[in-house]
Amino acid sequence: MTPLRVTAPAKINWSLEALHIRPDGYHELRSVLQTIDICDTLTLEPAEGIDLALMGHPGVLRDLPPDQNLAVRAAVALREHASVAGGVRITLEKRIPGAAGLGGGSSDAAAALRGCNALWGAGVGDNELGAIASAIGSDVPFFLAGGTAAVAGRGEVVEPLPDARAAPLLLALPEAEDRGRKTEAMFGALTPDDFADGYVTIGVREIVEAGRAVVDGDLNNVFERVTTRMQPGTERAMDALRAQGLVPHLAGAGPSFFLLIADPAKEEAIAARVRELGFEPRRAQLLPRAAAVRIEDA
Ligand code: C5P
């Protein structure tokens, strides 16, 4: 069993629409998600038990008991499902800021599922892996596919799309802090007035499938309707940028956001402004599917 290195990329949502609340209490979603080139790395080595070493910038993850880390929970769930005798030592190098709306924990979980499936030769098929992923978190199934994908249900229905094209991104990252249950609070803040019909997502899909570049006017994220109340710091910064004629977009459930930088000559000034507004600017590119699901020998 050769140790493996698995990429776990961050994501943004090109569209994120909530249709209604389902009988199980989750929101029925329509979304097009996109992996980007800010990535955690998992190094997986055979071991007796399942344990975790954190490296890089783990932020508040450092205070979380290892058995609650989503990568560990994924490995435990797969080992049980496939009745694997051995274990894994996971070295998780964190680069994706936590609880920022970029899906870092969910991506780590998906990378652990794909990686452990390979390391243990467990041979668990895509459908079963998707079901295990979905039980860990609503965003986890998307990361099994990576690249650009349309998502429905509560996140478990994933349809891979061709890799999208768009201008480079400038992410605005908030300061690290504990935002426990943030996603739940953001969904909980939505009211029926915020619910949509899914047409924005259909539009983005058509653009991506036609190979056209995604631009500002194509994007919509339902959580931008509740940032004023729920994430006032983000709203203030996004408003200040709007006042300059820029078009910031919330990343997932926030509080980070991003801009599409169509004119590279303007990037430096926009980055400086983002910093002035109290966010850390970070350049990113779209990460195509082939790179998003990479597994290599460590
Ligand atoms: O699935 P996950 O544990 O990541 O979801 C966190 C919370 O976000 C859920 O407990 C639920 O309150 C909310 N959620 C939702 N509808 C979804 C996904 C998540 O209401 N489709």
Residues whose N, C-alpha, C, O or C-beta is under 5 A from the ligand:
A	BS01	C5P	G25 Y26 H27 L29 I136 G137 S138 D139 G153 R154 G155 T183 E184 F187
